[in-house]
């Protein structure tokens, strides 16, 4: 067990002591301006990595719409993930909710009615895809922290994260078929995380699954009572923080690239990835520290 004292500066959120109405994070985000981003964030709050030991915490805070994946919400999430993405201080990103009942209820259906026009609908889904790909292309791990319902595009967001943790009271669903709109793109993400038949069950029946089922199927990697969620996140982040940033970046890039390769090509490309990794100064430092039985001193430089 890694002690929380290893990451002294990590600001922990006390989920149980804050109601969804009072949890506005005003004490940890002095302004809605995020490190000179020319955008006033209205749907999310951000705890920047500079004041949080390298962890950028993105907190969806639109409780009125149950954190609906509106165009505004999607745009702000994309900006928050991509801003200064190569900052050496940035070691991981979380996506969370300020509402202890809902992670995200999915798309805002009011933006999807026919009267809005095909171009508006097309732009909305394109922005949603941009968000999912921004997570995939992030140089650092992106962690979903779910405490409540993750539905439709909200469930897709969970599946797009590198991995997710959840409270045992959380639920996951792709309910679109109930409203005459099958969850096509959420099914793309979910089917790449859990088995084909279980993903089909979620998409085609629209039956929600519990946190325990999501854990068993692999949609989330850890579940715990709400009061323990922060400690689990802190322990995971301590492991990430202890690694070389550029090595983690290389590892993430290759891991996702090889998923699309045939087995033999993946192995051959893996050889090249390992060779590239071995030339990195942090790899040399890591090997030397192992031989010398000491902790490594990472440079975090790209070469």
N, C-alpha and C positions, 0 to 999 in steps of 0.2 A: 504494500500500500504506500503510495506517495503522499507525504504529508502536505497539507495546504500551505505550510510555511515555505515550501519551495517556490511558491509563486505569490510572494507577499503582496505584490501590487495588484493582483487580480481582484477587481471589484465584483463581489458576489451579490446576486439579487436574491433577497429573501422573499420567495414567492408567497409564502403563507401569511406573512405579516402585512402584505399589501393587497388591497382589493383592486379589482379591475378598474374601478372608477378613480382610485387615487394613484395608480401606478403609471405616472406620466413621465418619470425619469428626468424631471426638470432639474433635479439636484446634480445629475451627472452629465447633462448636456447644457452648457451655459447658453448656447444659441442654437438656432436651427441651421446655422451655416456650418458645414463640415469641412474644416481645413481648406478654406478658400474655394470650395466648390461653388460655382455660381448658380446655386439652386437653393431655394427655401424649402426644406423638407417639411411636409405637412402630414404625411402618412406614416413616417417612421422616425425613430430616434436612433442616434448612433453614439456608442461609447467608443471613442477613437483609440487606436492601438497605442498612441503616444502616452496616454494616461492609464493604460490598462495592461501593462506588461506585454505588449505585442499582440493582444487579442482584440480584434475589431468586432464589437457586438452590435448587430443590426437588429433593432427591435421594432416589429410592426406594431403600430400604435393607433390604428383606426378602428376602435371598438364599435363605433356607430354602425359600420358596415361589416363587422365581424372580419376585419382585415381582408376584405374582398380584393381579388386580383384585378383591380381597375387599371386603366391606362396610367393613371397617376401613381398608383402603388407600384406597378411594374417598372415604370420609369425610374422611380426613386430607388428601388432595389438594385436595378442595373447600375445606376450611378454610384451607389454606396459600395457595391462589390468591386467595380472597376477603377474607382478613384485611387491614384497612386499605388497601383497594384504591385509595383516592383519595390516598394518601400522596404528596405532591409529590416526595419523594426516590425513590420507586419509578419506575423507567424501563423495566424489562423483567423478565420472569420466564423461567426455564428449568425444564424438567422433564427429569431425568436419572436415571441408575441408578448405584448403587455397584458393581454386578456387571458385570465387563467381558465377560461372555458373554451376558447377557440384559438387555434393556431392560424388557420385561414379557411374561410368557407368557400374559397374558389372564386371564379370570375364573378364580376358584378353583372348579373343578368340584364340589368337596365341598359347596359352598354351594348348588349348583343341583340336587341330586338331589330326586326327587319327595317323599321322606320329609320334606323341609324344609317342604313346603307351598307353595301357590301364592302366598300373601301374602308369604312370605319371598323368593320368586323375583321377584315384582313389585317389592318394595322394592329389591332389588339392582339391577335394570335401571333403575329410576327414579333411583337414586343415580348410576349410570353416566351417564345422560343429563344429570343435574345437573352432573356434572364437565365434560362436553363443552360445555355451555352456559356454564359459569363461565369457561371459556377464551375462548369467543366474546365474552362480555360483559366481559372484563377490559379495563380502560382502557389497558393497555400491551401491547406485543407479547409473546406467549408462544411461546417457542422450544423445540422438541423437540431434545434432544441424544442421539442414539441410538448406542450402542456395544454391539451384540449383537443378539439376536433380539427382534423386536417382533411378537407373534402375537396374533391375535383382537382382544380389547379393547385389547391393547397396541398393535396396529397402528392401531386406531381412535383411540387417544390421540394417536398420531403425526399422523394425518390431521386431528385436531381443532385441533392447534397452528396458529398463524398461518403458521409454516413450520418446517421441521426440517432439521437437518444430521445426517450419519451417518458412521461409520467405514466403510471399504471392506469390513470383515469382517462388517458387519451383514446381517441377513436379515429379510424381512418376509413375513408369511403370515396367511391367514385359514383355519385348518385345521378349523373346526367341523364341516364336512360329513363329515370322517373319523370323527367320533364321534357322528354322527346328529343334530347340532345346527348348522344352517347359520348362518354369521356374518351375521345380518340387520343388526344395528345397526352393526357394523364396515363392512358394505357401504354403509350410508348415508353414513358419513364418507368412505370411500375413493372412492366414485363422484362425490363433489363436489370431488375433488382431481385424480384422473386420469380418463381417458376411460371412457365407459360400457363398452365391450367389454373393456378391460383390467381394469376393476374386476370385471366379470362373470367373467372368467377366473380371477381370484384367489379370488372367493367360491365359484364353482361347481366348480372343480377342486381347490381347497385346495393347489395347488402353490406353494411359497414362491418368492419372487423375491430376487435379490441386491441389494446396495446400488447396483451399477451400473445394474441394471434400474429400481430405484426412482427413481434420479436421472433416467434417460432418460424415465420416465413422468411425473415431476413430483411424486412422493410426498415426496421430499426435494429441497432446493434446492442442496445442496453435499455432496460426499463427499470423504474424505481418509483417509490412513493415521491410525491411532489417535493417533500421536504428534503429529499436526498439528491434531487436532480442537479443542484448546483455543485455539490461535492463530486459527483460523477464527472461533470464537465471539467471541473478543476483538475481532477486526476488525469483525464484524457489530455487536457491541454498541457499539463506538465510533461507528459511524454513527448508531445509534439515539439514543445519549446526546447527540449534537450537535444534535438537533432539539428543537423546543418540545414539551413534554409535552402540553398541551391541544390543540395542532394535530394531534399524532399520535393523540390520543384521538378527535377529530372525524373524522379520516381513516379510522380503523379502523371507527368506527360506520357511516359512510356506505358504505364499501367493502362491508361485509357486507349492509347493507340493500338496496343496489341490485342485488345478485345475484338477488334474488327478483322484481325488477320487469321488466315488458316493456321493450324497448329505449327506446321513446319516453319512458315514464314515468321510467326511470332517467336519461335525459338531462335531463329537466325537474327532477327532484329533485337532480340534480348541479348545476344552475344555482343552486338554493337553498343547497346545501351550500357552493359556492364563495363566494356572497354572504355567508353567515354567517361563513365563514372570514376573508374580507377585512375584516370589522369587528373582528376580534380584534386586540388591541394587539400580540401577537407577530407577526402578519402584517404589520402596519404597520412594526414594527421590522425584520423580515426584508427587506422591500422597500427601506426606507431604508438598511439596511446594504449591500445590493447596489449601490445608487446611489452610496453613499459609499465603496465598495470596502473594507469592513472586515467583521470577524466580527460576527454579531448578538449582542445581549445579551438573552437571553430572560428574560421575567418569570416564565413558567410559571404565570401566573394564569389562571383559568378564563374571564375576560371580556376 
